[in-house]
Amino acid sequence: MNKFDILIIGSGPGGYRTAEHAARKGLTVAVFEKDQPGGTCLNSGCIPTKTLCKHAEVADTVREAAQYGVKLENAAFDIDMQAVVARKEEVTEKLRQGIEQLMAMPGITFVRGEARFTANKTVVCNGEEYTADNIIIASGSSAKVLPVEGAQLNGVITSTELLCLDHVPHSLCIIGAGVIGMEFASIYRSFGCEVTVVEFLKECLPALDSDIAKRLRKQLEQRGVQFALQSGVTKIEQLEGNTLRVHYQKKGKDAFADAELVLMATGRAANVGSLSLENTEIAYTKAGITVDENMQTNVPGVYAIGDVNGKQMLAHAATFQGFRAVNHIVGHADRILFNIVPAAIFTHPEVGSVGLSEDQCKEQGMAYKCRKGYYRSNGKAHAGNATEGMIKLMTDENDRILGCHLYGENAAFIAQEVAVLMNFGATLSQLGEIVHTHPTLSEILQDMAFMP
């Protein structure tokens, strides 16, 4: 029996950062990984997707070259997807090697293989048993597949397969207008692909402020992305050749979209099936493993962080949930605020958010004020040809900042600034007294502090 202070199942951003945090506190840690170090985020999520976002940005810039006085002899160009994928693999491999080095630091034992529970505090991996007083489950999530006829046809893929595609398809139908669906819609439209998005709800990105979501959708529509909202997919069928037909009902009427490929972007499900939780007393639901504010399950000493607990499916949330779990184990009280977690959507234009949206303020019956700032009023936005964008800032009756949702260039950076302010309970007047660099897009935010 191998004995450690902590066992961590999974080496994604939650797992490997938590292992480092625990080792620096003098604890011995064993980390189990059945696939590649870095988890979904590094290998088939955040990093490879953002790498493709950069390629898409370059393609858009080339198309707009004439606006900047750069005259190309031949404006036509092709996207070499094999080169794009090769660079994506180069980026992920470099970062993967960094994680492997981190897993070799003193105090951490990295075990390649699938870990399964045999009891509350015992797992087996590669035929060996491991035990610890504390176990942290960080097994992540997997793409959901809509249970409709034709979902298993060739050409119906998830984001994992799309990231490895060696060509730009002529057309792509995306089922789901959440973060994954919208990012790929933006990327592949920039690559020259005809894109259709089919979404069951009345608007894209339901967790985002509805005003911002609608404005972003309109921008993608102007770029040529087609949307079918309030549309429930009923089946997918194979036509002659390589064409797939996605059938859906929109307000009771039958409709369809034809495409070379169909992307299932209908959310993600917690990875609990391979853990053998039936051998334990750990409570879980379809949404994930049930945890308290310290990420501890109903079994004392067993924790679940990241996508597997279904709380906030964000890589940085997983990391800080891991910090909270270790801090709880060692008896350290932190001030991590999980109601203030910024998020970004790397479409073109970009989206950022933190805290409450105006919709949520209304739903909660709060006394609030919403201020709006526009990119078109900012000098840097004009200089950078980035005047499309808007910031919504919510404050309470004492002018304390409740949330910020926005779209436009550098939206993620601006949301992060607001997250800092919110962590320290800042008011609008305090924001107004913070000197901002000129010219920058963040001046839009500061100018909003002087609005009545």
Stockholm file with secondary structure:
# STOCKHOLM 1.0

chainA/1-452         MNKFDILIIGSGPGGYRTAEHAARKGLTVAVFEKDQPGGTCLNSGCIPTKTLCKHAEVADTVREAAQYGVKLENAAFDIDMQAVVARKEEVTEKLRQGIEQLMAMPGITFVRGEARFTANKTVVCNGEEYTADNIIIASGSSAKVLPVEGAQLNGVITSTELLCLDHVPHSLCIIGAGVIGMEFASIYRSFGCEVTVVEFLKECLPALDSDIAKRLRKQLEQRGVQFALQSGVTKIEQLEGNTLRVHYQKKGKDAFADAELVLMATGRAANVGSLSLENTEIAYTKAGITVDENMQTNVPGVYAIGDVNGKQMLAHAATFQGFRAVNHIVGHADRILFNIVPAAIFTHPEVGSVGLSEDQCKEQGMAYKCRKGYYRSNGKAHAGNATEGMIKLMTDENDRILGCHLYGENAAFIAQEVAVLMNFGATLSQLGEIVHTHPTLSEILQDMAFMP
#=GR chainA/1-452 SS CEEEEEEEECCSHHHHHHHHHHHHTTCCEEEEESSCTTHHHHHHSHHHHHHHHHHHHHHHHHHTGGGGTCCCSCCCCCCCHHHHHHHHHHHHHHHHHHHHHHTTSTTEEEEESCCEEEETTEEEETTEEEEEEEEEECCCEEECCCCSBTTTSTTEECHHHHTTCSSCCSEEEEECCSHHHHHHHHHHHHTTCEEEEECSSSSSCTTSCHHHHHHHHHHHHHTTCEEECSEEEEEEEECSTTCEEEEEEETTEEEEEEESEEEECSCEEECCTTTTGGGSCCCEETTEECCCTTSBCSSTTEEECGGGGTSCCCHHHHHHHHHHHHHHHHTCCCCCCTTCCCEEECSSSCEEEEECCHHHHHHTTCCEEEEEEEGGGCHHHHHTTCCCCEEEEEEETTCBEEEEEEESTTHHHHHHHHHHHHHTTCBHHHHHTSCCCSSCTTHHHHHHTTCC
#=GC SS_cons         CEEEEEEEECCSHHHHHHHHHHHHTTCCEEEEESSCTTHHHHHHSHHHHHHHHHHHHHHHHHHTGGGGTCCCSCCCCCCCHHHHHHHHHHHHHHHHHHHHHHTTSTTEEEEESCCEEEETTEEEETTEEEEEEEEEECCCEEECCCCSBTTTSTTEECHHHHTTCSSCCSEEEEECCSHHHHHHHHHHHHTTCEEEEECSSSSSCTTSCHHHHHHHHHHHHHTTCEEECSEEEEEEEECSTTCEEEEEEETTEEEEEEESEEEECSCEEECCTTTTGGGSCCCEETTEECCCTTSBCSSTTEEECGGGGTSCCCHHHHHHHHHHHHHHHHTCCCCCCTTCCCEEECSSSCEEEEECCHHHHHHTTCCEEEEEEEGGGCHHHHHTTCCCCEEEEEEETTCBEEEEEEESTTHHHHHHHHHHHHHTTCBHHHHHTSCCCSSCTTHHHHHHTTCC
//
